[in-house]
Amino acid sequence: MRGAHEDGRHAAARTGPPEAREPAPRSAAGRGGGVTSRDVARAAGVSQAAVSLVLGDKWRGRVSAAKADAVRAAARELDYRPNAAARTLRTGGTRTALLVVPALTNEFFAGVHAGAARAAAAHDFGVVLYPSPEGIGPARDPFAAAHTAVDGVIASSMATDAVRALRAGGLPLVMLDSDPADAGAVATVNADVADGMRQVARHLLELGHRRITHLAAAIDSWTFTARGRALADALIAVPGARLRTEPAELSVAGGLAAAQRALAGPAATRPTALVCDDDLLAAGALKAVRRLGLRVPYDVSVTGFDDLALATAVEPELTTVRLPADTVGAAGMTALLDAVAGRGTESTTVPARLTVRTSTAPAPDAQRR
């Protein structure tokens, strides 16, 4: 039987200063919402102020990198979730970014979202995704007053209508697939689509192709304009090279119709290569070639752009330009986080790379020589 003195000693141990107590067990009820910043501070061996600085991404120059790593590790281990409502009242920010894309059904933009969400999560930011209800094309203004709901915006240049409205709210804005000279954005992040198209042109020219038709996405967007301009510039100085442009709705059906128009002429004048602005267009072009009784790549070579999963699902597999969507999304989010935190931002160009597969071969004329 314990005496009163022993009971009192144990009571003192339970009510003593925080540093003297044993860490609270991580029970089901204690995880998530039951874990406080004090618990994180105790586990990391730092003050609560340090926890706030690190999780608020304001630690640089005030907390050592080693302690910042310890705080983040403790927060993950304890599954700590800051009180978003209290933090919003305290800081005036929501730690939420808005990502505006023309369509999530497009695999490229799904990759952009994955990269942006990963970079945001590393800094305890959330991402609100707004795709256009109509699919590929401009997105409407997602919020009547977005500046009250998010701290900043990342947007594709294809979502022009929504971007125009958001700029009026004065939010920090990072543009993807956008003119680097755009003065309305704090930074731009672009895949190097122009160099990707130059790689396509060089590949086809080396294979002897001189009659080339560009199946150009019929969308008024910087990224597609840049692709078309780069292709034209690459061919203009090559003796005997001839470039035609066939506008196409950005879909498999659009590629099919445009390719049928491009290949309708006599054999002596029809293109030996179809350069497509997107893998969806290229898939339609492959169907058109087969329906006309021709063969890819022996009669007509076909190239795509983006390197979607579709590129290796079709037969023959597509020669295409790989755009690292995940990297673009992560770089866009990093630039936005820098802007929100008041740090300097820089525009970024992410390399594109031609992946040669079996949908391209020497031009028929070159094969006969």
C-alpha positions as CSV (number, residue, x, y, z in Angstrom):
1,M,0.0,0.0,0.0
2,R,1.5,3.4,-1.1
3,G,1.6,6.2,1.4
4,A,0.4,9.8,0.9
5,H,4.0,11.0,0.4
6,E,4.5,8.5,-2.5
7,D,1.2,9.4,-4.0
8,G,2.2,13.1,-3.8
9,R,5.5,12.4,-5.4
10,H,3.9,10.6,-8.4
11,A,1.4,13.5,-8.7
12,A,4.2,16.0,-8.9
13,A,5.9,13.9,-11.6
14,R,2.7,14.0,-13.6
15,T,2.2,17.8,-13.2
16,G,5.8,18.9,-13.4
17,P,7.4,21.0,-16.1
18,P,7.0,19.7,-19.7
19,E,10.7,18.9,-20.1
20,A,10.5,16.6,-17.1
21,R,7.6,14.5,-18.4
22,E,7.8,11.4,-20.4
23,P,6.7,11.8,-24.0
24,A,3.0,11.1,-24.4
25,P,2.2,7.8,-26.1
26,R,1.1,8.0,-29.7
27,S,-2.3,6.5,-29.2
28,A,-4.9,6.5,-31.9
29,A,-6.6,9.5,-30.2
30,G,-3.2,11.2,-29.8
31,R,-2.3,11.2,-33.4
32,G,-3.1,13.8,-36.0
33,G,-5.3,16.5,-34.3
34,G,-4.3,15.4,-30.8
35,V,-0.6,16.2,-31.4
36,T,0.5,19.7,-30.7
37,S,3.5,21.8,-31.7
38,R,4.7,21.4,-28.1
39,D,4.9,17.6,-28.7
40,V,6.9,18.2,-31.9
41,A,9.2,20.6,-30.1
42,R,9.8,18.1,-27.3
43,A,10.5,15.3,-29.8
44,A,12.9,17.4,-31.8
45,G,14.6,18.9,-28.8
46,V,13.8,22.5,-29.8
47,S,11.5,25.4,-28.7
48,Q,8.0,25.8,-29.9
49,A,9.1,29.0,-31.6
50,A,11.6,27.0,-33.7
51,V,8.8,24.6,-34.7
52,S,6.7,27.5,-35.9
53,L,9.6,28.9,-37.9
54,V,10.4,25.6,-39.5
55,L,6.9,24.5,-40.4
56,G,6.1,28.1,-41.5
57,D,9.2,27.9,-43.8
58,K,10.7,31.0,-42.2
59,W,13.6,29.2,-40.4
60,R,16.5,30.2,-42.7
61,G,19.0,32.3,-40.8
62,R,17.2,31.7,-37.5
63,V,17.3,28.0,-37.0
64,S,20.1,25.6,-38.0
65,A,19.5,23.2,-40.9
66,A,20.1,20.3,-38.6
67,K,17.4,21.5,-36.2
68,A,15.0,22.2,-39.1
69,D,15.5,18.6,-40.3
70,A,14.8,17.3,-36.8
71,V,11.6,19.3,-36.6
72,R,10.3,18.1,-40.0
73,A,11.2,14.5,-39.0
74,A,9.4,14.8,-35.7
75,A,6.4,16.3,-37.3
76,R,6.2,13.4,-39.8
77,E,6.8,10.8,-37.1
78,L,4.1,12.3,-34.9
79,D,1.8,12.9,-37.8
80,Y,1.4,16.5,-36.7
81,R,-1.2,18.6,-38.5
82,P,-1.1,22.4,-37.7
83,N,-4.4,24.0,-36.9
84,A,-5.1,25.6,-40.3
85,A,-7.8,28.0,-39.0
86,A,-5.6,29.4,-36.2
87,R,-2.6,29.7,-38.5
88,T,-4.7,31.6,-41.1
89,L,-5.8,34.1,-38.4
90,R,-2.2,34.5,-37.1
91,T,-0.4,34.8,-40.4
92,G,-3.0,36.2,-42.8
93,G,-2.1,33.3,-45.2
94,T,-3.8,30.0,-46.0
95,R,-0.7,28.1,-47.1
96,T,-2.7,27.0,-50.1
97,A,-1.8,27.4,-53.8
98,L,-4.2,27.3,-56.7
99,L,-3.1,25.3,-59.8
100,V,-5.1,26.2,-62.9
101,V,-4.8,23.8,-65.9
102,P,-6.9,23.3,-69.0
103,A,-7.7,19.7,-68.3
104,L,-6.8,16.9,-65.9
105,T,-7.7,14.3,-68.5
106,N,-4.5,15.3,-70.3
107,E,-1.7,13.2,-68.9
108,F,0.8,16.0,-69.1
109,F,-1.2,18.2,-66.7
110,A,-1.7,15.3,-64.4
111,G,2.1,15.0,-64.2
112,V,2.3,18.8,-63.5
113,H,-0.1,18.4,-60.6
114,A,1.9,15.5,-59.2
115,G,5.1,17.5,-59.2
116,A,3.5,20.6,-57.8
117,A,1.8,18.7,-55.0
118,R,5.0,17.0,-54.0
119,A,6.9,20.2,-53.8
120,A,4.1,21.9,-51.9
121,A,3.8,19.0,-49.3
122,A,7.5,19.4,-48.5
123,H,6.8,22.9,-47.3
124,D,3.4,22.1,-45.6
125,F,1.4,23.8,-48.4
126,G,-1.7,22.5,-50.0
127,V,-2.8,22.6,-53.6
128,V,-6.2,23.4,-54.9
129,L,-6.6,22.1,-58.5
130,Y,-8.9,23.8,-61.0
131,P,-9.2,22.1,-64.4
132,S,-11.5,23.5,-67.1
133,P,-14.9,21.9,-67.1
134,E,-14.8,21.8,-70.9
135,G,-11.5,19.9,-71.1
136,I,-8.8,21.1,-73.3
137,G,-9.1,24.9,-73.7
138,P,-9.3,28.0,-71.5
139,A,-10.5,27.6,-68.0
140,R,-13.0,30.0,-66.5
141,D,-12.3,32.1,-63.4
142,P,-12.4,29.5,-60.6
143,F,-13.2,31.9,-57.8
144,A,-14.9,35.2,-57.7
145,A,-12.3,36.4,-55.1
146,A,-9.4,33.9,-55.2
147,H,-7.2,36.2,-53.2
148,T,-9.3,35.4,-50.1
149,A,-8.9,31.6,-50.5
150,V,-5.2,31.0,-51.7
151,D,-1.8,32.5,-51.3
152,G,-0.7,32.3,-54.9
153,V,-1.5,30.8,-58.3
154,I,0.3,28.5,-60.8
155,A,-1.4,28.5,-64.2
156,S,-0.9,27.1,-67.7
157,S,-0.9,29.7,-70.5
158,M,-3.7,27.6,-72.1
159,A,-6.1,28.7,-69.3
160,T,-6.0,32.4,-70.4
161,D,-9.5,33.5,-69.3
162,A,-9.0,32.3,-65.7
163,V,-5.5,33.8,-65.6
164,R,-6.7,37.2,-66.7
165,A,-9.2,37.3,-63.8
166,L,-6.8,36.1,-61.2
167,R,-4.1,38.7,-62.2
168,A,-6.6,41.4,-61.3
169,G,-6.6,40.1,-57.7
170,G,-2.9,40.8,-57.2
171,L,-1.9,37.3,-56.2
172,P,1.6,36.1,-56.9
173,L,1.4,34.2,-60.2
174,V,3.7,31.7,-61.8
175,M,3.0,30.8,-65.4
176,L,3.7,27.5,-67.1
177,D,4.0,27.1,-70.8
178,S,4.1,30.8,-71.1
179,D,6.1,33.6,-72.8
180,P,9.1,34.3,-70.7
181,A,8.7,38.0,-71.5
182,D,5.3,38.0,-69.7
183,A,5.5,40.9,-67.3
184,G,2.4,39.8,-65.3
185,A,4.0,36.8,-63.7
186,V,6.6,36.6,-61.0
187,A,8.2,33.8,-62.9
188,T,7.7,31.4,-65.8
189,V,8.5,27.7,-66.0
190,N,8.7,26.2,-69.4
191,A,9.7,22.9,-71.0
192,D,12.1,23.8,-73.8
193,V,9.5,23.0,-76.5
194,A,11.4,25.0,-79.1
195,D,14.5,22.9,-78.7
196,G,12.4,19.8,-78.7
197,M,11.0,20.7,-82.1
198,R,14.4,21.5,-83.4
199,Q,15.5,18.0,-82.3
200,V,12.5,16.6,-84.3
201,A,13.5,18.6,-87.4
202,R,17.1,17.5,-87.2
203,H,16.1,13.9,-86.8
204,L,13.9,13.9,-89.9
205,L,16.3,15.9,-92.0
206,E,19.0,13.4,-91.2
207,L,16.7,10.7,-92.4
208,G,16.3,12.5,-95.8
209,H,12.8,14.0,-95.3
210,R,12.2,17.2,-97.2
211,R,8.4,17.2,-97.6
212,I,7.1,17.7,-94.1
213,T,3.6,18.7,-92.8
214,H,3.1,20.1,-89.4
215,L,-0.2,18.9,-87.7
216,A,-0.5,22.1,-85.6
217,A,-2.8,22.1,-82.5
218,A,-5.6,24.7,-83.3
219,I,-5.2,26.4,-79.9
220,D,-4.0,30.0,-79.4
221,S,-1.2,29.3,-76.9
222,W,2.4,30.3,-76.6
223,T,3.6,26.8,-76.3
224,F,2.1,25.7,-79.7
225,T,3.2,28.9,-81.3
226,A,6.8,28.3,-80.1
227,R,6.7,24.8,-81.5
228,G,5.6,25.9,-84.9
229,R,8.1,28.7,-85.1
230,A,11.0,26.5,-84.2
231,L,10.0,23.9,-86.8
232,A,9.8,26.5,-89.5
233,D,13.1,28.1,-88.6
234,A,14.8,24.8,-88.6
235,L,13.6,23.9,-92.1
236,I,13.7,27.3,-93.9
237,A,17.5,27.2,-94.6
238,V,17.6,23.6,-95.8
239,P,17.7,23.3,-99.6
240,G,14.6,21.5,-101.0
241,A,12.8,21.4,-97.7
242,R,9.1,22.2,-97.8
243,L,6.9,22.7,-94.8
244,R,3.1,22.8,-94.8
245,T,0.9,23.4,-91.8
246,E,-2.4,21.6,-91.2
247,P,-4.4,22.9,-88.2
248,A,-5.9,20.2,-86.1
249,E,-8.3,19.9,-83.1
250,L,-6.2,18.6,-80.2
251,S,-7.6,15.0,-80.1
252,V,-7.1,11.7,-81.8
253,A,-10.0,12.4,-84.1
254,G,-8.5,15.8,-84.9
255,G,-5.2,14.2,-85.8
256,L,-7.0,11.7,-88.0
257,A,-8.9,14.3,-90.0
258,A,-5.8,16.6,-90.4
259,A,-3.6,13.8,-91.5
260,Q,-6.1,12.6,-94.1
261,R,-6.2,16.1,-95.5
262,A,-2.4,16.3,-95.6
263,L,-2.0,13.0,-97.4
264,A,-4.8,13.4,-99.9
265,G,-2.6,14.6,-102.8
266,P,-0.6,12.5,-105.3
267,A,2.4,10.4,-104.1
268,A,4.9,12.8,-105.7
269,T,3.8,15.7,-103.6
270,R,2.4,14.3,-100.4
271,P,4.5,14.7,-97.2
272,T,6.9,11.9,-96.2
273,A,6.7,13.0,-92.6
274,L,4.0,14.3,-90.3
275,V,5.2,16.3,-87.3
276,C,2.5,16.4,-84.6
277,D,2.1,18.9,-81.8
278,D,0.9,16.2,-79.4
279,D,0.9,12.4,-79.1
280,L,-2.9,12.4,-79.4
281,L,-2.6,14.0,-82.8
282,A,0.1,11.5,-83.7
283,A,-2.1,8.6,-82.8
284,G,-4.8,10.0,-85.1
285,A,-2.2,10.4,-87.8
286,L,-1.2,6.7,-87.5
287,K,-4.8,5.7,-88.1
288,A,-5.1,8.0,-91.1
289,V,-2.0,6.5,-92.7
290,R,-3.3,3.0,-92.3
291,R,-6.7,3.9,-93.7
292,L,-5.1,5.3,-96.8
293,G,-3.3,2.0,-97.4
294,L,0.1,3.4,-96.5
295,R,2.7,2.2,-94.0
296,V,4.3,3.9,-91.1
297,P,7.3,4.5,-91.2
298,Y,8.1,3.1,-94.7
299,D,5.8,5.5,-96.6
300,V,5.2,8.1,-94.0
301,S,7.1,8.9,-90.8
302,V,5.1,10.3,-87.8
303,T,6.4,12.1,-84.8
304,G,4.6,13.2,-81.6
305,F,5.2,15.5,-78.7
306,D,4.9,15.0,-74.8
307,D,5.8,11.3,-74.6
308,L,2.5,10.2,-73.0
309,A,1.8,6.6,-72.1
310,L,0.0,6.5,-75.4
311,A,3.3,6.8,-77.3
312,T,4.3,3.2,-76.5
313,A,0.7,1.8,-76.6
314,V,0.3,2.4,-80.3
315,E,2.0,0.4,-83.1
316,P,4.5,1.4,-84.3
317,E,5.7,3.1,-81.1
318,L,6.0,6.9,-81.5
319,T,9.1,8.8,-81.9
320,T,8.3,11.8,-79.7
321,V,9.6,14.6,-77.5
322,R,9.6,13.9,-73.8
323,L,8.4,16.8,-71.7
324,P,9.1,16.2,-67.9
325,A,5.7,17.3,-66.6
326,D,6.5,16.4,-63.0
327,T,9.7,18.5,-63.1
328,V,7.7,21.5,-64.6
329,G,5.1,21.2,-61.8
330,A,7.7,21.0,-59.0
331,A,9.7,24.0,-60.4
332,G,6.5,26.0,-60.7
333,M,5.6,25.3,-57.1
334,T,9.1,26.1,-55.9
335,A,9.0,29.5,-57.7
336,L,5.6,30.3,-56.2
337,L,6.7,29.4,-52.6
338,D,9.7,31.7,-53.0
339,A,7.4,34.5,-54.1
340,V,5.0,34.0,-51.2
341,A,7.9,34.0,-48.8
342,G,9.3,37.2,-50.2
343,R,12.4,35.6,-51.7
344,G,13.6,36.3,-55.2
345,T,12.2,34.2,-58.1
346,E,13.7,33.1,-61.3
347,S,12.2,31.8,-64.5
348,T,13.1,28.2,-65.4
349,T,13.5,26.3,-68.6
350,V,13.3,22.5,-68.3
351,P,15.1,20.5,-71.0
352,A,13.1,18.4,-73.5
353,R,14.5,15.3,-75.1
354,L,13.7,13.5,-78.4
355,T,13.0,9.8,-77.9
356,V,13.4,7.9,-81.2
357,R,11.2,4.8,-81.6
358,T,9.9,3.0,-84.7
359,S,7.5,5.5,-86.2
360,T,10.3,7.2,-88.1
361,A,12.6,5.9,-90.8
362,P,14.4,7.2,-93.9
363,A,12.2,9.0,-96.4
364,P,11.0,6.9,-99.3
365,D,13.1,9.0,-101.7
366,A,16.2,8.4,-99.6
367,Q,15.5,4.7,-99.4
368,R,15.6,4.5,-103.2
369,R,18.8,6.4,-103.5
